[in-house]
Amino acid sequence: MSDTKDLHEENMDSQQEFNQDNNEETVENVTAEPTAEELLAEERDRYIRLFAEFENYKKRTAKEKMDFFQYANQDMMISMLDVLDDFERALKEIAKYGNEADLKGVELIYQKFKSKLSEKGLRAMDTKAGDDFDVDYHEAITQIPAPSEDLKGKIVDVIETGYTLHEKVIRFAKVVTGN
């Protein structure tokens, strides 16, 4: 009988431990639920983050829209560069072999054409012999032995003028460098 009594007491002890564990879990579950203030703070944080994300989106799309309008005519400007180059070659030839009236007429048209392109954001790069070679703005088409020691690694001659459209390079200046 004592074995049964011991077994019964063990069973009761186990049952009490089980009940205590369950009660502790229930207490933990009750305390684990967030309070109204915590829920409000969490939702407020989500709202602030979502609002900031939306503001960033608006700024980014506005910038993209401005860039689109600013560079929408880039292809047309690039095609006009050939006409501008032809004008410059014509002016050199007329200066050599033509008369003064022809030179003034063509130069007037050239200046007007150039000013209209400038109004739209086209700028010629100021590149000349003796400047430092910069891969961000210049394209070296060939290298020659430097005529003097101070022209090593620098621009010796400018073959074709480079252009920018609103600070963006649309044609690199083609140059000859000294080595």
FIKOLZA-1660 file (N, C-alpha, C; in steps of 0.1 Angstrom, whole numbers, plus 5000, padded with zeros to 4 digits):
% residues 179
   i   px   py   pz ch aa at
   1 5008 4988 5000  A  M  N
   1 5000 5000 5000  A  M CA
   1 5009 5012 5000  A  M  C
   2 5020 5011 5006  A  S  N
   2 5028 5023 5007  A  S CA
   2 5033 5026 4993  A  S  C
   3 5035 5016 4984  A  D  N
   3 5039 5019 4970  A  D CA
   3 5028 5027 4963  A  D  C
   4 5016 5024 4965  A  T  N
   4 5005 5031 4959  A  T CA
   4 5005 5045 4964  A  T  C
   5 5007 5047 4977  A  K  N
   5 5006 5060 4983  A  K CA
   5 5018 5069 4978  A  K  C
   6 5030 5063 4977  A  D  N
   6 5041 5070 4971  A  D CA
   6 5038 5074 4957  A  D  C
   7 5033 5065 4949  A  L  N
   7 5030 5067 4935  A  L CA
   7 5019 5079 4934  A  L  C
   8 5009 5078 4943  A  H  N
   8 4999 5088 4943  A  H CA
   8 5005 5102 4947  A  H  C
   9 5014 5102 4956  A  E  N
   9 5020 5115 4960  A  E CA
   9 5029 5120 4949  A  E  C
  10 5036 5112 4942  A  E  N
  10 5044 5116 4931  A  E CA
  10 5035 5122 4920  A  E  C
  11 5024 5115 4917  A  N  N
  11 5015 5120 4907  A  N CA
  11 5010 5134 4911  A  N  C
  12 5006 5136 4924  A  M  N
  12 5001 5149 4928  A  M CA
  12 5012 5159 4927  A  M  C
  13 5024 5156 4930  A  D  N
  13 5035 5165 4929  A  D CA
  13 5037 5169 4914  A  D  C
  14 5037 5160 4905  A  S  N
  14 5038 5162 4891  A  S CA
  14 5027 5171 4886  A  S  C
  15 5015 5168 4891  A  Q  N
  15 5003 5176 4887  A  Q CA
  15 5004 5191 4892  A  Q  C
  16 5009 5192 4904  A  Q  N
  16 5011 5206 4909  A  Q CA
  16 5022 5213 4901  A  Q  C
  17 5033 5207 4898  A  E  N
  17 5043 5213 4890  A  E CA
  17 5038 5217 4876  A  E  C
  18 5030 5208 4870  A  F  N
  18 5024 5211 4857  A  F CA
  18 5015 5223 4858  A  F  C
  19 5007 5224 4868  A  N  N
  19 4998 5235 4870  A  N CA
  19 5005 5248 4872  A  N  C
  20 5016 5247 4880  A  Q  N
  20 5025 5259 4882  A  Q CA
  20 5031 5264 4869  A  Q  C
  21 5036 5254 4861  A  D  N
  21 5042 5258 4848  A  D CA
  21 5032 5265 4839  A  D  C
  22 5020 5259 4839  A  N  N
  22 5009 5265 4831  A  N CA
  22 5005 5279 4836  A  N  C
  23 5004 5280 4849  A  N  N
  23 5001 5293 4854  A  N CA
  23 5012 5304 4851  A  N  C
  24 5024 5299 4852  A  E  N
  24 5035 5309 4848  A  E CA
  24 5034 5313 4833  A  E  C
  25 5032 5303 4825  A  E  N
  25 5030 5306 4810  A  E CA
  25 5019 5315 4808  A  E  C
  26 5008 5313 4815  A  T  N
  26 4996 5322 4814  A  T CA
  26 5000 5336 4818  A  T  C
  27 5007 5337 4829  A  V  N
  27 5011 5350 4834  A  V CA
  27 5021 5357 4824  A  V  C
  28 5030 5349 4818  A  E  N
  28 5039 5354 4808  A  E CA
  28 5031 5359 4796  A  E  C
  29 5021 5351 4792  A  N  N
  29 5013 5355 4780  A  N CA
  29 5005 5367 4783  A  N  C
  30 5000 5369 4794  A  V  N
  30 4993 5381 4798  A  V CA
  30 5002 5393 4798  A  V  C
  31 5014 5392 4803  A  T  N
  31 5024 5403 4804  A  T CA
  31 5030 5405 4790  A  T  C
  32 5030 5395 4781  A  A  N
  32 5037 5396 4768  A  A CA
  32 5028 5405 4758  A  A  C
  33 5015 5406 4761  A  E  N
  33 5006 5414 4752  A  E CA
  33 5010 5428 4754  A  E  C
  34 5012 5435 4742  A  P  N
  34 5015 5449 4742  A  P CA
  34 5004 5458 4748  A  P  C
  35 5008 5468 4754  A  T  N
  35 4998 5478 4759  A  T CA
  35 4993 5487 4748  A  T  C
  36 4983 5495 4751  A  A  N
  36 4978 5504 4741  A  A CA
  36 4988 5515 4738  A  A  C
  37 4996 5519 4747  A  E  N
  37 5006 5529 4745  A  E CA
  37 5017 5524 4736  A  E  C
  38 5021 5511 4738  A  E  N
  38 5031 5505 4729  A  E CA
  38 5026 5503 4715  A  E  C
  39 5013 5499 4714  A  L  N
  39 5008 5497 4701  A  L CA
  39 5007 5511 4693  A  L  C
  40 5003 5521 4701  A  L  N
  40 5002 5534 4695  A  L CA
  40 5016 5539 4691  A  L  C
  41 5026 5537 4699  A  A  N
  41 5040 5541 4695  A  A CA
  41 5045 5534 4683  A  A  C
  42 5041 5521 4682  A  E  N
  42 5046 5513 4671  A  E CA
  42 5039 5518 4658  A  E  C
  43 5026 5521 4658  A  E  N
  43 5019 5526 4647  A  E CA
  43 5024 5539 4643  A  E  C
  44 5027 5548 4653  A  R  N
  44 5032 5561 4650  A  R CA
  44 5045 5560 4643  A  R  C
  45 5054 5551 4647  A  D  N
  45 5067 5549 4641  A  D CA
  45 5065 5544 4627  A  D  C
  46 5056 5535 4624  A  R  N
  46 5053 5530 4611  A  R CA
  46 5048 5542 4602  A  R  C
  47 5039 5550 4607  A  Y  N
  47 5034 5561 4600  A  Y CA
  47 5045 5571 4596  A  Y  C
  48 5054 5574 4606  A  I  N
  48 5065 5584 4603  A  I CA
  48 5074 5578 4593  A  I  C
  49 5077 5566 4593  A  R  N
  49 5086 5559 4583  A  R CA
  49 5080 5559 4570  A  R  C
  50 5067 5556 4569  A  L  N
  50 5060 5556 4556  A  L CA
  50 5059 5570 4550  A  L  C
  51 5057 5580 4559  A  F  N
  51 5056 5594 4554  A  F CA
  51 5070 5598 4549  A  F  C
  52 5080 5595 4556  A  A  N
  52 5094 5598 4551  A  A CA
  52 5097 5591 4538  A  A  C
  53 5093 5579 4537  A  E  N
  53 5096 5572 4524  A  E CA
  53 5088 5578 4513  A  E  C
  54 5076 5582 4515  A  F  N
  54 5068 5589 4505  A  F CA
  54 5074 5602 4501  A  F  C
  55 5079 5610 4510  A  E  N
  55 5085 5623 4507  A  E CA
  55 5098 5620 4499  A  E  C
  56 5106 5610 4502  A  N  N
  56 5118 5607 4494  A  N CA
  56 5114 5603 4480  A  N  C
  57 5103 5596 4479  A  Y  N
  57 5098 5592 4466  A  Y CA
  57 5094 5604 4457  A  Y  C
  58 5087 5613 4463  A  K  N
  58 5083 5625 4456  A  K CA
  58 5095 5633 4452  A  K  C
  59 5105 5635 4460  A  K  N
  59 5117 5642 4456  A  K CA
  59 5124 5635 4445  A  K  C
  60 5125 5622 4446  A  R  N
  60 5132 5615 4436  A  R CA
  60 5125 5616 4422  A  R  C
  61 5112 5614 4422  A  T  N
  61 5105 5615 4409  A  T CA
  61 5105 5629 4404  A  T  C
  62 5105 5639 4412  A  A  N
  62 5106 5653 4407  A  A CA
  62 5120 5656 4401  A  A  C
  63 5130 5650 4407  A  K  N
  63 5144 5652 4401  A  K CA
  63 5145 5644 4388  A  K  C
  64 5139 5632 4387  A  E  N
  64 5139 5625 4375  A  E CA
  64 5132 5632 4364  A  E  C
  65 5120 5638 4368  A  K  N
  65 5112 5646 4358  A  K CA
  65 5120 5658 4353  A  K  C
  66 5127 5665 4362  A  M  N
  66 5135 5676 4357  A  M CA
  66 5147 5672 4348  A  M  C
  67 5153 5661 4352  A  D  N
  67 5164 5656 4343  A  D CA
  67 5159 5652 4330  A  D  C
  68 5147 5646 4329  A  F  N
  68 5141 5642 4316  A  F CA
  68 5139 5654 4308  A  F  C
  69 5133 5665 4313  A  F  N
  69 5130 5677 4305  A  F CA
  69 5143 5684 4301  A  F  C
  70 5153 5683 4310  A  Q  N
  70 5166 5690 4308  A  Q CA
  70 5173 5683 4296  A  Q  C
  71 5173 5670 4296  A  Y  N
  71 5181 5663 4286  A  Y CA
  71 5172 5657 4275  A  Y  C
  72 5160 5661 4273  A  A  N
  72 5151 5656 4263  A  A CA
  72 5156 5659 4249  A  A  C
  73 5162 5670 4247  A  N  N
  73 5167 5674 4234  A  N CA
  73 5182 5671 4232  A  N  C
  74 5187 5662 4240  A  Q  N
  74 5201 5658 4239  A  Q CA
  74 5205 5652 4225  A  Q  C
  75 5196 5643 4220  A  D  N
  75 5199 5638 4206  A  D CA
  75 5199 5648 4195  A  D  C
  76 5190 5657 4196  A  M  N
  76 5189 5668 4186  A  M CA
  76 5202 5677 4187  A  M  C
  77 5206 5680 4200  A  M  N
  77 5218 5688 4202  A  M CA
  77 5230 5681 4196  A  M  C
  78 5231 5668 4198  A  I  N
  78 5243 5661 4193  A  I CA
  78 5243 5661 4178  A  I  C
  79 5232 5660 4171  A  S  N
  79 5231 5661 4157  A  S CA
  79 5235 5675 4152  A  S  C
  80 5232 5685 4160  A  M  N
  80 5235 5699 4156  A  M CA
  80 5250 5702 4157  A  M  C
  81 5257 5694 4164  A  L  N
  81 5271 5696 4166  A  L CA
  81 5279 5695 4152  A  L  C
  82 5274 5686 4144  A  D  N
  82 5280 5685 4131  A  D CA
  82 5278 5697 4122  A  D  C
  83 5266 5703 4123  A  V  N
  83 5264 5716 4116  A  V CA
  83 5272 5727 4122  A  V  C
  84 5274 5727 4135  A  L  N
  84 5283 5737 4141  A  L CA
  84 5297 5736 4136  A  L  C
  85 5302 5723 4136  A  D  N
  85 5315 5721 4131  A  D CA
  85 5317 5725 4116  A  D  C
  86 5307 5722 4108  A  D  N
  86 5307 5727 4094  A  D CA
  86 5308 5742 4093  A  D  C
  87 5301 5749 4101  A  F  N
  87 5301 5763 4101  A  F CA
  87 5315 5768 4104  A  F  C
  88 5322 5762 4114  A  E  N
  88 5335 5766 4118  A  E CA
  88 5345 5764 4107  A  E  C
  89 5344 5752 4100  A  R  N
  89 5353 5749 4088  A  R CA
  89 5350 5759 4077  A  R  C
  90 5337 5762 4075  A  A  N
  90 5334 5772 4064  A  A CA
  90 5340 5786 4067  A  A  C
  91 5339 5790 4080  A  L  N
  91 5345 5803 4083  A  L CA
  91 5360 5803 4081  A  L  C
  92 5367 5792 4084  A  K  N
  92 5381 5792 4082  A  K CA
  92 5384 5793 4067  A  K  C
  93 5377 5786 4059  A  E  N
  93 5379 5786 4044  A  E CA
  93 5376 5800 4038  A  E  C
  94 5364 5806 4042  A  I  N
  94 5360 5819 4037  A  I CA
  94 5371 5829 4041  A  I  C
  95 5376 5828 4053  A  A  N
  95 5386 5837 4058  A  A CA
  95 5399 5837 4049  A  A  C
  96 5402 5825 4045  A  K  N
  96 5414 5823 4036  A  K CA
  96 5411 5828 4022  A  K  C
  97 5400 5824 4016  A  Y  N
  97 5398 5826 4001  A  Y CA
  97 5387 5835 3998  A  Y  C
  98 5378 5838 4007  A  G  N
  98 5366 5845 4003  A  G CA
  98 5368 5860 4006  A  G  C
  99 5357 5868 4003  A  N  N
  99 5358 5882 4005  A  N CA
  99 5352 5885 4019  A  N  C
 100 5354 5898 4023  A  E  N
 100 5350 5902 4036  A  E CA
 100 5335 5902 4038  A  E  C
 101 5327 5905 4028  A  A  N
 101 5312 5905 4029  A  A CA
 101 5307 5891 4032  A  A  C
 102 5312 5881 4025  A  D  N
 102 5308 5867 4027  A  D CA
 102 5312 5862 4041  A  D  C
 103 5323 5866 4045  A  L  N
 103 5328 5862 4059  A  L CA
 103 5318 5868 4069  A  L  C
 104 5315 5880 4068  A  K  N
 104 5306 5887 4078  A  K CA
 104 5292 5880 4078  A  K  C
 105 5287 5877 4066  A  G  N
 105 5274 5871 4065  A  G CA
 105 5273 5857 4072  A  G  C
 106 5283 5849 4068  A  V  N
 106 5283 5835 4074  A  V CA
 106 5286 5836 4089  A  V  C
 107 5295 5845 4093  A  E  N
 107 5298 5846 4107  A  E CA
 107 5286 5851 4115  A  E  C
 108 5277 5860 4109  A  L  N
 108 5265 5864 4116  A  L CA
 108 5256 5852 4118  A  L  C
 109 5254 5844 4107  A  I  N
 109 5245 5832 4109  A  I CA
 109 5251 5822 4119  A  I  C
 110 5264 5820 4119  A  Y  N
 110 5271 5811 4128  A  Y CA
 110 5269 5816 4142  A  Y  C
 111 5270 5829 4145  A  Q  N
 111 5269 5834 4159  A  Q CA
 111 5254 5833 4164  A  Q  C
 112 5245 5835 4155  A  K  N
 112 5231 5834 4158  A  K CA
 112 5227 5819 4161  A  K  C
 113 5232 5810 4153  A  F  N
 113 5230 5796 4155  A  F CA
 113 5236 5791 4168  A  F  C
 114 5248 5796 4171  A  K  N
 114 5255 5792 4183  A  K CA
 114 5248 5798 4195  A  K  C
 115 5243 5810 4195  A  S  N
 115 5236 5816 4206  A  S CA
 115 5223 5808 4209  A  S  C
 116 5216 5804 4199  A  K  N
 116 5203 5797 4201  A  K CA
 116 5206 5783 4208  A  K  C
 117 5217 5777 4204  A  L  N
 117 5220 5764 4210  A  L CA
 117 5225 5767 4225  A  L  C
 118 5232 5778 4227  A  S  N
 118 5236 5781 4241  A  S CA
 118 5224 5784 4250  A  S  C
 119 5213 5790 4244  A  E  N
 119 5201 5792 4252  A  E CA
 119 5195 5779 4257  A  E  C
 120 5197 5769 4250  A  K  N
 120 5191 5756 4253  A  K CA
 120 5201 5748 4262  A  K  C
 121 5212 5753 4266  A  G  N
 121 5221 5747 4275  A  G CA
 121 5234 5741 4270  A  G  C
 122 5236 5743 4257  A  L  N
 122 5249 5738 4250  A  L CA
 122 5260 5747 4253  A  L  C
 123 5271 5742 4258  A  R  N
 123 5283 5750 4260  A  R CA
 123 5295 5742 4254  A  R  C
 124 5304 5750 4248  A  A  N
 124 5317 5745 4243  A  A CA
 124 5327 5744 4254  A  A  C
 125 5334 5733 4254  A  M  N
 125 5345 5732 4265  A  M CA
 125 5356 5741 4261  A  M  C
 126 5362 5747 4271  A  D  N
 126 5374 5755 4269  A  D CA
 126 5386 5747 4270  A  D  C
 127 5390 5741 4259  A  T  N
 127 5402 5732 4259  A  T CA
 127 5412 5738 4249  A  T  C
 128 5424 5739 4254  A  K  N
 128 5435 5745 4245  A  K CA
 128 5448 5737 4248  A  K  C
 129 5457 5739 4239  A  A  N
 129 5470 5733 4240  A  A CA
 129 5477 5737 4253  A  A  C
 130 5483 5728 4260  A  G  N
 130 5490 5731 4273  A  G CA
 130 5481 5727 4285  A  G  C
 131 5468 5725 4283  A  D  N
 131 5460 5720 4294  A  D CA
 131 5463 5706 4298  A  D  C
 132 5460 5703 4311  A  D  N
 132 5462 5689 4315  A  D CA
 132 5451 5680 4309  A  D  C
 133 5455 5668 4305  A  F  N
 133 5446 5658 4299  A  F CA
 133 5437 5653 4310  A  F  C
 134 5424 5654 4308  A  D  N
 134 5414 5649 4318  A  D CA
 134 5405 5639 4311  A  D  C
 135 5405 5626 4315  A  V  N
 135 5396 5616 4308  A  V CA
 135 5381 5619 4310  A  V  C
 136 5377 5627 4319  A  D  N
 136 5363 5631 4321  A  D CA
 136 5358 5640 4310  A  D  C
 137 5367 5647 4303  A  Y  N
 137 5364 5657 4293  A  Y CA
 137 5370 5656 4280  A  Y  C
 138 5381 5648 4279  A  H  N
 138 5389 5647 4267  A  H CA
 138 5390 5633 4262  A  H  C
 139 5392 5632 4249  A  E  N
 139 5394 5619 4243  A  E CA
 139 5407 5620 4235  A  E  C
 140 5417 5612 4239  A  A  N
 140 5430 5613 4232  A  A CA
 140 5429 5604 4220  A  A  C
 141 5430 5610 4208  A  I  N
 141 5429 5602 4196  A  I CA
 141 5443 5597 4191  A  I  C
 142 5453 5604 4196  A  T  N
 142 5467 5599 4193  A  T CA
 142 5477 5606 4203  A  T  C
 143 5489 5600 4204  A  Q  N
 143 5500 5606 4212  A  Q CA
 143 5511 5608 4203  A  Q  C
 144 5518 5619 4205  A  I  N
 144 5530 5622 4198  A  I CA
 144 5541 5626 4208  A  I  C
 145 5554 5625 4203  A  P  N
 145 5564 5629 4212  A  P CA
 145 5562 5644 4216  A  P  C
 146 5563 5647 4228  A  A  N
 146 5561 5661 4233  A  A CA
 146 5571 5671 4227  A  A  C
 147 5566 5682 4220  A  P  N
 147 5575 5691 4215  A  P CA
 147 5584 5698 4225  A  P  C
 148 5580 5699 4237  A  S  N
 148 5588 5704 4248  A  S CA
 148 5585 5696 4261  A  S  C
 149 5594 5697 4270  A  E  N
 149 5593 5689 4283  A  E CA
 149 5581 5693 4291  A  E  C
 150 5576 5705 4290  A  D  N
 150 5564 5709 4298  A  D CA
 150 5551 5704 4292  A  D  C
 151 5551 5699 4280  A  L  N
 151 5539 5693 4274  A  L CA
 151 5537 5678 4275  A  L  C
 152 5546 5672 4283  A  K  N
 152 5545 5657 4285  A  K CA
 152 5532 5654 4293  A  K  C
 153 5524 5646 4288  A  G  N
 153 5511 5642 4295  A  G CA
 153 5501 5653 4294  A  G  C
 154 5503 5663 4286  A  K  N
 154 5494 5674 4284  A  K CA
 154 5488 5674 4270  A  K  C
 155 5479 5683 4268  A  I  N
 155 5473 5684 4255  A  I CA
 155 5482 5692 4246  A  I  C
 156 5485 5686 4234  A  V  N
 156 5494 5693 4224  A  V CA
 156 5485 5700 4214  A  V  C
 157 5474 5694 4210  A  D  N
 157 5466 5700 4199  A  D CA
 157 5451 5696 4202  A  D  C
 158 5442 5704 4198  A  V  N
 158 5428 5701 4199  A  V CA
 158 5423 5699 4185  A  V  C
 159 5418 5687 4182  A  I  N
 159 5413 5683 4169  A  I CA
 159 5398 5687 4167  A  I  C
 160 5390 5684 4178  A  E  N
 160 5376 5687 4177  A  E CA
 160 5371 5692 4191  A  E  C
 161 5363 5702 4190  A  T  N
 161 5358 5709 4203  A  T CA
 161 5348 5699 4210  A  T  C
 162 5349 5699 4223  A  G  N
 162 5340 5691 4231  A  G CA
 162 5328 5700 4236  A  G  C
 163 5317 5694 4239  A  Y  N
 163 5305 5702 4243  A  Y CA
 163 5299 5695 4255  A  Y  C
 164 5292 5704 4263  A  T  N
 164 5284 5699 4274  A  T CA
 164 5270 5704 4273  A  T  C
 165 5261 5697 4278  A  L  N
 165 5247 5701 4278  A  L CA
 165 5242 5701 4293  A  L  C
 166 5241 5712 4298  A  H  N
 166 5237 5714 4313  A  H CA
 166 5247 5706 4322  A  H  C
 167 5259 5708 4320  A  E  N
 167 5270 5702 4328  A  E CA
 167 5272 5687 4325  A  E  C
 168 5265 5681 4316  A  K  N
 168 5267 5667 4312  A  K CA
 168 5275 5667 4298  A  K  C
 169 5286 5660 4298  A  V  N
 169 5294 5659 4285  A  V CA
 169 5286 5651 4275  A  V  C
 170 5283 5658 4263  A  I  N
 170 5277 5651 4253  A  I CA
 170 5287 5648 4241  A  I  C
 171 5298 5655 4241  A  R  N
 171 5308 5651 4231  A  R CA
 171 5322 5655 4238  A  R  C
 172 5330 5645 4239  A  F  N
 172 5344 5648 4245  A  F CA
 172 5352 5655 4234  A  F  C
 173 5361 5663 4240  A  A  N
 173 5370 5671 4231  A  A CA
 173 5381 5661 4226  A  A  C
 174 5383 5660 4213  A  K  N
 174 5393 5651 4207  A  K CA
 174 5406 5658 4206  A  K  C
 175 5416 5652 4213  A  V  N
 175 5428 5659 4215  A  V CA
 175 5440 5650 4211  A  V  C
 176 5452 5657 4209  A  V  N
 176 5464 5650 4207  A  V CA
 176 5473 5653 4220  A  V  C
 177 5478 5642 4226  A  T  N
 177 5486 5644 4238  A  T CA
 177 5501 5641 4236  A  T  C
 178 5509 5647 4244  A  G  N
 178 5523 5645 4243  A  G CA
 178 5528 5635 4253  A  G  C
 179 5537 5626 4248  A  N  N
 179 5543 5616 4258  A  N CA
 179 5558 5617 4258  A  N  C
% end
